[in-house]
Amino acid sequence: MMIVMHNDATDEQINLVVARVETLGMHAHLSRGTERTVIGVVGDGRKIEPAQLSFLAGVDHIVPISRPYKLASREFSPSDTVFPLDGVSIGGNGIVIIAGPCSVENRNQFLETAQAVREAGAHALRGGLFKPRTSPYSFQGLGEQGLELLCEARELTGMPIITEVMSPDHVALVKQYADVLQIGARNMQNYALLHAAGEGHHPVLLKRGMSATIEELLMSAEYILSHGNRRVILAERGIRTFETATRNTTDINAVPVLKSLTHLPVIVDPSHSTGHWEYVGAVARAAIAAGADGLIVEVHPRPEEALSDGAQSLKPERFAEMVKQVEAIAQAVGRKLAVRESHVDQPLVSVSQVPAGLDR
């Protein structure tokens, strides 16, 4: 249920309501808005009668939340969640573009790509170090030895960094280097990892599992939110169907459905959705037209040499063209690309001007 407080409710009254909720064996999640304060009540399924709380001073009314996911629902938070990420607002009217290689392969490849996508208009940089691959013989990523490269790329470009975590043990380590923790499709229902990401109180990009329903995606987000971590981004990355012409099937339907069900930002991954660079631009445009808050796109300077997912990676010049097309679609639907408020005037330097780090 959701307890809506009076506009003039005092801090003491709010604290008393929270304390009462907790004495009933439930968890209280406080959300202070500009016009009202809402207390979300989440528990183990036991029924609580509204009358047990409605008499408390400061309570305006109580609204039941019908969805199994409580904190992720629009019933709990009707307004879109918007949060800052190193000078860029995630959510809201501005569209955020995240770009970079599937895997960080070496220093030159990562920094070259980072500079190219920043120059083309990207707002954040992706780069995988821990790679869950179908084959145990495929490149698994640089792992911990590549973490310093994330910091170097951020220092060089001024862009926040997004990288994947695969186990609870990774969370505390990786959040020291990355600005956003990505939980990939294969780990969407890794509940120990979801708990750890929630407890870490670090921004999380949660990808939809390849066979997951929209409700299952939102229930996974609920695990993170239940720990008080409200900075969660949802990503549609294509689902598995009978179709073999593309790597996955982009569920464009998921964008407006999610936007109607949840207040969390929703982005689309046209690279994994299609598996072919030729289709990435078209799906990216469709995603923005459908209402997505952003994109996460794979870019590699030499896709034919990529150690993972080269077939779906755009070359930098193609990525730059895609950004222009996406911007035009955004304007057509009354939106715009997000404004990068920090490091805007930071000059780009060549890779050769930066002291050598990890390379091979």
N, C-alpha and C positions, 0 to 999 in steps of 0.2 A: 504494500500500500504506500501511498504518498501523503504525507502530512503537510498541508499548506498553512503556513503561519500568517498571522495578520501583518500588514505592512509595518505597523508600529510595534511589533513584538520586540521585547528587549532581549539582550544576550542572555540574561538570567532565565527568562522564560524558555528560550530556545534550548539552553543547556539542561533545564529540568525535563523537557520533553525527550531529549536525547537520552538522559539518564533513565527515564521511565521505560523507553524502548529497550534499553539494554538489560534492565531488571526483568523484562519479560522474555529474555533469552534471544533477542533479535539483535541485528546489527543496524545502526543508524548511519546513513550517508547524507551529510549536510551539503546542500547546494544553495549558495547565497547569490541571488540575482540582484539586478538594479531595482526591481519592483517588488520582489518577494523572496522569502526564504522557504525552501522546500526540504523536508527531511524524508529521504527514502528509507523504507523499512524492509529489510531483507532477512529472511530466516531459512529454516530447514523445511518449510512446507506446513508447519503448524498454523492453524487458523487463529487469528487475533481479531477480536471484535472491536470495531472502530470506537465503540462506546468506552473502551478501556483507556482511550487516549484523547477523545474529542472534548472531554471536560476540562482538560488542562488549560491553564491560562496562556493566552497568546495563540492558541490554535484557531484557525479560521474554519477550515473544513478538511475532510479526509477523502482522498480519491483512491479507489482500488485500481491496481495495475493488473490488467488482464493477461499481459504477455508473460511467458516463462522467464524471459530476460527482463529484468527490472531496470537496472541502472542504464542499460543501453537503449532503452525505449524512449520514444518521443513523449510518452505519457509522463515519464519522469522529468524530462527536459525538453520542452517544446521548441526551444531555440537551438539553432545549430551550435555545436561545439567549435570554438575557434581558439587556437593557442599559438603563441609565438615560437618560432624555431630559428634562433640566431638571425633575427632581422626579417624573417619571412613568416607571414601568417598562414597557418594551416587551417583550412576550412573558410567559410565566408564566401565573399563574392570573387576573390582572387583565385585563379587556377595555378597550382604549383606543378612544376615539371621536375621530376627526379630522373637523372640519367647517369650512365656510366657502364663499365663492363660487367658482365656476369661474374667474372672472377678477376681478382687482382693477381696478375701473373708475374709481374716484376715491376720495378720502380719506374722505368721509362714508359712502359705501356700504360700504367695507371696515371702518372702525372700528365702524359701527353693527352690522354682521353679527358682527364679532369679539366685541363685548360680549354680543350676544344668545346666541351659541352657548356662550360661557363660562358665562353665567348658567344655561343649560339643562343643563350638565353635560359639555360637550366638554373634552377634555384637550389638544388641539392644534388649531392653526388652519391651514387650507389657503387658498391664494390664488395664482392663476396670473398671472404677468407675461409669460411667453413662451408664446404659445399656438399650437400646430400645428393649423391649421384646414383643413378639406377645401377650402374656397374661398379663393382669395387675396384676395377682396374682403371677407371677414369680419373682424371685430375680432381683431387679432393680439396684443393685450395691450399694457400700458404699457411693457414692456421695462425697461431699466436705470433709467429715470426714476422707476419705482415702487418701487425697492428700499428707499428710506428709509421708505416706508409700512409695510414688513414690521417694521422695528425699532420704529416708533411703535406698531403694534398689539401687539407683544410687550410693550413697556413698559406699555401701557395695561391689558392683560389678564393678563400673567404667563404666557401660553401660548407654547410653542415653535411655530415657524413652519415650514410645509412648502410649498415651491414648486418648480416644474418647471424643469429645465435641458434645453436642446435640442441643445447642441453642446459639444465639449470646452472651447472657449474660455469658456463660461459658468461652468464649475465653480469655478475659483479666485475669480471675482468674486462669484458668488451665495453661496458658502459663508461669505463674510464677513458676510452679512445673515441667511441662513436657517439653521435648525437641522437640517433634513433636506432633501436634494436628491431630488426626484422625477424618475424617468425614466419617461416615459409609454409607453403601448402602442405608439405608432408608432416609438418609439426603442428598444424592447426589444432589438433586434439591431443597434443602432448601436455597433459594437464599439469604435470610437475613443472614444465617449462612456463606454462601460462601463469601459474602461481608465482614462480620466481620473477617473471617479468612484471607482474603486478606489484610485488613487494619491492622491486627495484626502483619504482617511481621514476622511471625513465621513459621518454616517448617510445611508443611501440607501433610498428607497422605490421598488421596482422593480415596474412594472405588467406584467401578462401581455399579450403582443401579441394582437390580435383574431383571428389565425389561428394562434397558436402552441400547440404541444403543451406539456404539463406538463414534459416532459424539456427542451424548448427553453428554457422559462422558467428551469429550474434551471441549465442550461448558461450562460445569460446571467448569472445570479447568480454562477456560478463565476468569470467574468471579474473581477468586483469583489472576490470573496474571495481570488483568487489574488495580489492585491497586499497582503494582510494586513488589509484592511478587513472586519471581521467584523460590523459593524453594518448589516445588510441586512434590509429588510422586504419580503416578497412580497405582491403585491396581485392578486387575481382580480377582473377588472372586466368580465366578460362576453366571450364569443367570437362570432364571426360565423357564423351558420348560415342556413338557408333561411327561417327564421321572420322575419316582418315586423311582427308585432303589437307587438314591443318593439324597442328600438334594437339590443340585442345579446341573447344568450342567457346567462343567469347559469349558470355551471358550478359548481353547489353540490358536485358530485362532487369537484371539484378540492380542496376544503378538507380532507376527511379523507385524500385521496390524498397531498396535499402534507405533511400532518402526519405521515403514516407514512413518507415518503421523506426529509424534511429536518428539521433542527433549527431552521431559521429561522422567525421569526414570520410568520404568514399572516393577512392582513386581506382584507376584501371591500368592493368599491365598488358599492353597490346603485343609485347614481345613473346611472352609465354603463352598468351592466348592463341597466337597464330603459328608460331614456330618458324615463320618465313618473313624475312625482312620486307619482301615486296608488299605484304599486307598490313604492315605495322601502321603506316600513315593513315590508311583508310579507317582502321579500327580506332586509332587515336582520335580522329575527327568525330567518329560516331560516338565515342565515349563522352566527349565534351558536349556534343549536341544533346546527349541523353541526360546530362546534369552532373557528370563526375566533377569532383573538386580537384582532380589532378591526374597525372600520368606517371608511371615509372617505366622507363624505356632503356633497353640495352644498347650501348654504343661501344664500338671498338674501332680503332684506327685501321686495323687490318683483319677483318673478320675471318678471312681464309686461314689465318694463323692462330686464331683463338683456341685456347685449350678447353673451352666449354661454350656451347650455344652460339657458335659463330654464325650459323645459318639464320638466326633470328636477330642478329645485331646490325644496327644501322651504322654506316660509315658517318663520320662527323658532318660531311657536307649534306648528306641525306637527312640527318637529324636536324640540322639548321633549317632546311626546307620544311620539315615537318612542324617545327615550332612556329614558323610563319603561317602555315595552314591552320594550325590549332588556334592561333591568335585570331585569325579571321573568323573561325567558327565561334569562338568565345564572344566576339563582338556582335555576331549575328543573333546570339541568344541573350544579349544584355549583360555579358560578363567580360572579364578581362584577365590577362595574366597577372599573377601576383607581383608586387613590387618588392624587390630586394632592398631593404632599407639600410643594411650595413654592408660595408666593404664595396659599395657601388663603384667607388673611384679607385679601388685597389688595382694597381697596374699588373698586367700579366708579365711573367718573366719566362724565359725559356728553361727547359729542363736542365740544360747544361749549366745554367747559372746557379742552380741549387746544389749544395754539397751532396755528394753521392751517398745514398743509403743502401737499402737492400736491392740488389739487382742480380741478374744471372744471365 
